[in-house]
Amino acid sequence: MAEARKVRVGLLGLGSIAQVVHLPVLSQLDNVELVGVCDVDRGKARAIAARFGIPRVFQSDDEVFSSSDLDALVICTPNHLHETQAIAALQSGKHTLVEKPLAMTPEAAARVLAAADAAGRILQVAMNSRFRPDAQALKPFAAGGELGDLFLAQGAWLNRRMRLLRPTWRHRRSTAGGGALMDLGVQILDLAWWLLGFPRVASVSANTFQPPGMEVEDAATVMLRLAGGGCIWLSVSWSLVANRDAHSLRILGTRGSGTIAPLSVFKEFETGMIDVTPQLPVYRENPYTASYRNQLQDFLGGVLRGGSNAGPPTEQADLMRLVAVAYQAAAEKREVEVDGGDSVPLKAGI
């Protein structure tokens, strides 16, 4: 029997997300050959390559892009590098998965999408929350109309306050593009907007909190008024004083509601309200790790099939447009219209 084909994968950027999630998951998948890694800290790259049994340490980004030994590249570098690195990877013929956000501005995201289209290569953004088992279970109820007309998504992505010895690239506007809103808000907004089916957004209101001495915001609250009359209401922060992070999302419809973390689904019938929460299998890993495993398998499956089931993530340019409008609304302390609510993604994602 012929040996199953493996996708030859490289990683660019070896920060915490690469070490905690991408490399451990990729090293366990049967259809992956981890070929090489690259990081500006060459010593760290050599140590991590040795730990995971990866044979090659690339000495520069250009060496990664010019390598003929890679089918796919996972980009885990700081936000300000995503656009140029993703475009270079795609133009060199490599299928590409980029950590969120795709780029720091809607214009930059559009350029990456255009590069993927021109190269004919798969592009995915690590919006892994869509791949959580509970989010995947809730999506059919929302998309199939079982909850009625959806009119509200309310979410919070609150991370525990961590003692920082020194600021990282996430705390500098030039390298991150923003603070908690860019870091946490992008993913919870993407999840809420995806669950609602990418409705048109008419206007955005936002407030940010930037402590003295910080270059970016530590917390943000955003309300998006939908063209159909509903809204998305989100809160994010890096400074929750508690024993654990608090991640939640609830969607409301005219005939039902659903939540994740924990998963619950309620529907209204003639006989009254009924709990129709689906039973999820018992997973051996937490929803966060499971979400990355599911997305990486989806990405690699697309590479092996020669095309992604999801199609290009064209909604990501509009997502970054909404984030930019939220920052504008917070800075100007007013509600900002989104071109009369005519913000329509070219194609919904997964």
N, C-alpha and C positions, 0 to 999 in steps of 0.2 A: 504494500500500500504506500502510495506517495506521501511524503511528509507534508503536513499542512503548511501553507504559506504563512510566513510571519512578516509583520510590518516592522521595518527598520526605523527606529525612533531615536531622536536626539532631544536633549533638553538644553535650553538656553536660559540661564539664570538659575541659581541654586540657593535661593532664599528659603524661608521657612515653608512656604506652600509647596515647593518642589520636594523638600526633604520629608515633610510630614505626610503629604498625600500623594503627589504624582509619582515619585520614584517607588515608594512602597507598593502602590497599586500596580504600576506598570511592570514591576519586577515579578509580580505574581500571575500575570496574564500569559496564557499559553501562546497567544498569537502575536507576541511582541518580542522583538530582539532589541534590547537597549544597546545602541551602538556607541554613543558618546555623549559627553556633557561639556558645557562651557560656562565659565563665570569669570568676572573680572578678577576675582581672588583665585589665582591659579592653585595656590596651596590647598584651599578649601575644595576646589574642584577635584584635585588629585585624591584627597582623603575621601570624598564622597564617592568617587568612581571606584575606589578600592573597596569601600564598604558594601557597595551594591554589585560588585563584580563587573563593572562596565569597562570595556577594554580601552576606550579612547578618551583623551581629554583634549578638546580643541583649544587652540591657542588664541583664536580671535573669532569674532563674529563672521568675518569674511570667509574664514576656513570652514565654518559651519555651513554657510550658504553655498559655497562652491563644492562641498562634498557630494560625491556621487553615491555614497554609501547610505544615504538617508532617504526614506520614503516620506517621513513625516517629522514635524518639529513641534515641540511644545514650548511655548514662550512664557517664562515666569519672571520676567524682568520688571523693574519699576515702570510705572504707567507711561512716563514720557518717552520711553523707548519702543512702546508697542507698535506704533504706526510704522516707523521706518524698518524695524526688524520684521514685522509681519509682511510688509510689502516685499522686502528683499527675499524672504523665505518663499513666498508665493511665486515671485518672478524667477526663482531658481528651480521651480518645479516641485516644491515640497508642499504636501498637505499640511495645514497649519491649525493648531489650537492655541489660542491666545488667552491668557488669564484676563479677567475682567479688570477694568473696562477695555473694550476693543481699542479705543484711543481716547484722548482727553477732550476732544471737541467733536461735534457732529460732522464738520468738514473733514477732519482727519479720518473719522470712521468711514465716511463715504469713499475716501481715497483707498482705504484698505479693501473695502467691498468691491470697488472697481478693479483693483489688482487681482482679486480672487476670480472675478468673472473673466478677465482677460487671460489669466493663466489657466483657467479650466481646472482649478484645484479646489479641494474642500477646505472651507474655512469655518471654524467653530470658535465661539467665545465661551469661556468657562463660566457660564451662568448655571452653575451646578445645582442651585436650589430647585430648578425645574425638574431635576432628575431625582430629587428626594423621593423615597417610596410613598410618603404621605401626600406629597404634591402630585405625583403621578396618579394616585388613587382618587384625589379630589378633582382633577382636571376633567374627566369625562362627565361628572355631574354638572360642572359649570358649562362646558362646551355643548352638552347635549340638551340644554334647556330644562333639566330636571329641577333646577332651583328657581325656575321662572326667569324674569328679567332681572339681571344683576345690576344693583344700583350703588353698592358700597363695598370697597375693600379697605380694611383697616389693619395696619401692620406696625410692628415694632422690631427693630434690630438693635438691641442694646447689649454691648459688650462690657464685661467687667473692666474696671479701671486697673491698669497695669502700671507698675512702677518702672519708669524708663530711666536707664542710666544715661542715655543721650538720645536726642531726636534721630529718627531714621528718615529714609526717603519719603515715607508716608506722611511725615509732618512738615514737609517743605512743599510749598505751592508749585515751585518750578518742576519738581519731579513727580508729584502726585496729582496735581491739577485741582486739589481741594482736600478737605479733611474727611470727617465722618460721612458727609453726604456722598462724596466721591467713592469712599471705601465701602461703606455699608449700604448707603442709600441706593446706589446703582443696582445692587443685587436684590434688595427687597422691592424696589420699584419695578424691576424687570419681572420678578415673580408675580406681583400683584397685577401688573398690566397683562402679562401672559395668561393668567387665570381668567381674567375678564374678557379675553379675546381681542386684545389690542384696540379698545375703543378710542374714538377721537377725543383729544383733550382740547378743551376750549381755553382754559386759563390756568395759571399756576400762582399760588401764594406760598410763601416760605419764610421761615425765620431760622437764623443760625446763631449759635453761641460760641464765641471765640474767647477763651480765657486770656488774661494778660500774659504776654510773653510767648503765646503760641502764634504760629504763622498761619494756621488753618483752623477751621471750626472743629470744635469738640462734639457738638451736638447740632441737630437740625430737625425741624418739623416742616413737612411739605403737604400741601393740599392741592390736588389736581381736580379741577371742576371739569366733568366730562360733558361733551356736546349733547349727549342724550339726557342729561339731568342728574346723573349720578356723580360720585366722587371717589377718589382714592386719597386716603389720609395716612401718612406715614411719619414715624418718629425714629430717629437713629441717634446713637451716642456711643462714645468710647469710654464713658465714665460712670457706668452703673456700679454703685456700691452695693454689692450682694455677693452671695457665695457662688453664683454661676451666671452665665449669660442668659438673657431673656429674648428669645426669638419667637414671634407669633404672627399669624396672619388669619384674619377672618373675612369671609366674603358673605354678603347678604343679597338675597334675591327675593322676589315677590312671593315665592312658594317654598323657600327653604334657605338654609345657610350651611356653611362649612368652615372648618378651621383646620389648620395644621399646627403641630407641636402643642398639644396632641391632635391627632386626626379625629374629626367628628363631622358627621353629615346628618342634618335633620331636614325632613320634608313634610310639607303639609298635605294631608289627604282629607277626604270628606269626613273620615272618622276621627280626625284630629292629627296632632303632630306625632311623627314616628321617627325613631332613631334608625337610620339606614346606613350607619357607618360600616364600611367594608372592613373585614378582618384582614390585616396584613400578615404575611408570613413572619416568623421569628427570625430576625437577621442577626448575624454574628458580629456586626459592626454598627457603629452609631450612624444616624441618618446623614451626617456630614460626609463621612468617609464613603458611605454607600452611594451618595449622590455623585461623587467624583468617579467612583468605580463605574457606575452606570453611564456617565457621560463619556468617559474614556473608552468604554466598550462600544458605545454608539459611534464615536468618532473613528475608531479603528475599524469597526465593521463597515463604515462608509468607505474607508480607504480600500479595504479588501474587495468590496462590491463594485468599486469604481464610481460611487456616487452616494451622497448622504440622503437618507430618508427625509431629513428636516429641510433640505434646501439651504440656500445661502441665508445668513442671519441679517437680512436687509433691515429688519426693525431696529437694529442696534444704532444706526445713525439717528433715527428718530428718538430713541431712548436717550442718547447723549444730548440731543436737542432739548429734551424736556429737563434734563439735569442743568444744562446751561441756562434755561429760562428760570429754573428754581433759584439758581445763584443770582440771577439778575433781579428776581422778585425780592430776595432777601436783602440785597444791597440797596435797592431803591425803596424798600419798605412799602410795597404796593402789589396788588394783583396784576399780573402781566398776561395779556392775551397771547395765545399761540396761533397766530395767523388766522384769527376768527374760528379757531377750533379745527382747522383743516390740517391736522397732523395725522396723516394716514400712512402706516407702514406699507411698503411695497408688497410684502408677503409675510404673513404670520410665520413664526418659527415652528418649533416642534409641536 
